[in-house]
């Protein structure tokens, strides 16, 4: 799913949802090329993680951030 910031700029795609330890609560979104590489284990990289509280809306066009 595509991610857009509050200004309407494209941030990348979500590749993974990270959950809090011990609870079924979403903690952050793994997003962009770095998120994909980290998910596939190809490269140790600084993860582009977006905290869940920054998500304003989820719709058919993608995820909009605050």
Secondary structure, 3 states (H helix, E strand, C coil): CEEECCCCCEEEEEEEEEECCCCCCEEEEEEHHHHHHHHHCCCCCCCCEEEHHHEEEEECCEEEEC
